[in-house]
Amino acid sequence: MAKEMPLKPAEDVNDEPVQQYAEEQNERFAWLKRYQPIWMTQLPKRNLPRTPDPNFQLISDKRLDHIQRIHQLDVATIDRIKADREFMETELMRYFRELDTEAKVKQNSYRLYQIRILMLASAATLVGSLQAISVDNQAALQIFGMGEALIALFTVFIIQTRGTDATLPGWLSARKKAEQLRREYFRFMLRLPPYDISMQQYDLKLKLSSRAAEIYNDQNPEEPSILEGDAV
């Protein structure tokens, strides 16, 4: 009689085949994602991440290496970009990640809310039409009437529980502030107004910190003219 082999603990099981299968599935449907219409990519998702990605960068290391190869940037320029990016990590990027994620979540909630209301309105129209053509059938009339009542109750439930979290102004406000911070990020990188190349490093950093905090607190800082100052 063959000796039975002991089972491996769950934590020791190699999950490489599972990962490989997932990668193969992604490759198999990659062509579908490539040719799908733009509007399909903007459809709301049920499991959208609600926490910011702490590793997200507006200028990633890969992108920076690509720019360096293409434009043959010198070491001093690359070092300055990295130093600026490191400084803005705490003074600007943490605000941007928070607001960008908030805008995406509210955008997703708003669109999902609108689709649910549209589906409920379509269902109510369909049931109402069936109810109208069933006036001679009392049993069917009562069933469709109950259906209309249930749809109305569910609509009220959706509006009361989801409506406050799916407002258009909340989405637009978060997106506006996120894009303002994105603009400040690249203004600071390029030393565009209000960040003058002739300013001391301390003054540059102080101005960025101040403007980023004002944007985050929904206080629009004064906008300079693009004709002021010199870009690097």
N, C-alpha and C positions, 0 to 999 in steps of 0.2 A: 504493500500500500504506500502510495507516494506521500511524502511528508508535506504537509501544508505550509506554505510560506506565510510568515506573519505579514499582516497589512501594515503599510507605512502610515504614520500619523498624518493628519491632514496638512500640517504645516510643512511636512517634508516632501509632499507631492510636487513634482516639477510642473509648473504651469506654462512652460514654454510652448507646447502644442496649442494651448488655448490662445496665447498671444499671437502665434503664427496664423491660426485660423482667423482671428479678428483682423489681422493685417491683410490676409488674402481676401476677406469679405470687403474690406475698404477699397482694395485695388479693383475688385470685381465691379463695384458700383461707382468707381471714380468717373467713368465716362458719362454716367447719368448725371452726376453733379456738374460735370463740365458743360453739358448741353442743356441743362434745365433753364427755364426762363428766369430772368432776374427777380420777378415778383415772387417766385417760389422760394427763393433764398431769403426773402423778407417775411415769410410766414412766421407767426408766433410759435414758440416752443414751450412745451409744458415743463421741462426740467432745465430751465436756463439758470446758470450759476448766479448766485446772489452775493457772492463774496469777491472782492477784487483779486486779480491775479498779481501777487507781489513781485513777480519776475517780469511783468510787462514793461517794455521800454518804447518810447516814441522813436528812438534811434537804437536799434539792437546792435549787439556786437557783430553779428553777421552782416548787417547793413553797413556798418561803419567800415568793416574790412573791404566790402565791395566798393564803397566810395573811395577808399584809399587806393585800391588797385586801379580803378577807372581814371581817377583824377590825379593820381600820383602826388598825394598830399605829403608834406614833409612831417617828420616826427613831432616837431613842435606844435603843429596845428592839430594833429591827432591827440597829443597830450592835453592840449587846451580843451578840446571837445570832451574828452573823458573827464577832465577836472570839472567842467561846467555840468556835465551830466551827473557826476557824483554829488555836486552841491545841490542841484535841483531835485535829487532823490528825496530829500526830506523837506525842502522848501516848496516844492511844486508838485512832484509826481505823486506823492501820497494823496494830495487833494484831487489830482486829475483821475487817478485810478478809482477813487471813491465815487466821484461825480459821473465818470464815464459808465461805471457799472450801474449806478443808480438810474442813469438815463436809459440804459439798455433794458433794465428790469421794468421800468415804468412804460417804456415803449412797447415791450412785449406784453405787459399786462393790459395796456390800452387796446392793442390790436386783438388780443385774445378776448377781451371784454366785448369789443364791437362784433367779432365773429359770433360769439355766443348769443348776443342780442339779435343778430341777423338770423341765426338758425331758429331761435325761438319765435321770431316774427313770421318766418316761413312756415314753421310748424303750426302756428296759430291760424295762419291763412289757409293752410291745407285742411286742418280740422274744421274750421269754420265753413269752408266750401262743402265738405262732406256733410256737415250738419245741415246746410241749406238744402241739399238735394235729398235729405232723409226726413223731410217734414211729415211724410206719411207713415214712417216707421217709428213708433214711439220708443221702442227698445234701443234702436240705433241712435235716435235723437238724444236719449238720456246718456248713452255711452259717450257720444261726441261732446255733449255738454260737460260731462265730467272731465273729458280730456282738455277742453278749453279752460276749465277752472284750474286744473293742475298746471297747465302751461302758464297761466296768469300768476299762480302762486310761485312757481319756479322763477319766473321773470322778476317778481318782486324780491325774491331771495337773492338772485344774482345782483340786482341793482343795489340792494342794501349791504351785501357782504363784499362785493368786488368793485362797486362803483367808485368808492372813495379812494381806492388804491390804483385806479386806472384812469386818472384825469389827464387830459391833454396838457393843461398848463404845467403840471408837475413834471411831465416828461420834457416839455420844451425848456423849462427853467433849468433843469439839470443838464440838458444837452448844451444850452447856451453857455453856462458857466464852464463846462468841460472844454468847449471849443475856444473859449476865451483863454483858458489856461494853456491849451495847445499852442495858441498864437503867441503867448508870452514866452513859451519854451523856445520857439524858433527865433523870436525876436532877440532873446538873450544870447542864443547861440551865434547869431549873425551880427550882434551888436547894432541892431536897428533901433531907431528911436522907440522908447525913451532911454535906451541903453547905449550911451555914447562911448566909443572906443577910447576917448580921451579921459574918461572918468576913472577914478581909482577903483581897485577891485572891491574895497570895502563898500564904497558908494553903490557900485553896480549890484552887489549882492543884497545890500539893504533895500534898494529899490525893487528888486525882483521879489524879495520876501514880502515887502509891504503890498505890492500890487497883487501878488498871488493870494494873500490873506484877504484883501478887499474883495477880490472876485469870488472867493469861496464864501464870504459872508454876504454875498449879493449886494456889494457896494461897488458900483462901476467906477473904476479909476479913470482919471482924465486921459483922453486919447490924444497922443501927439500926432503931428503931421508927418507923413512919410518923407517929406522934403527936409526934415530936420536931421542933423547929424550925418555920419558917414558909416556905411556898412563895411565890414571887413572884406 
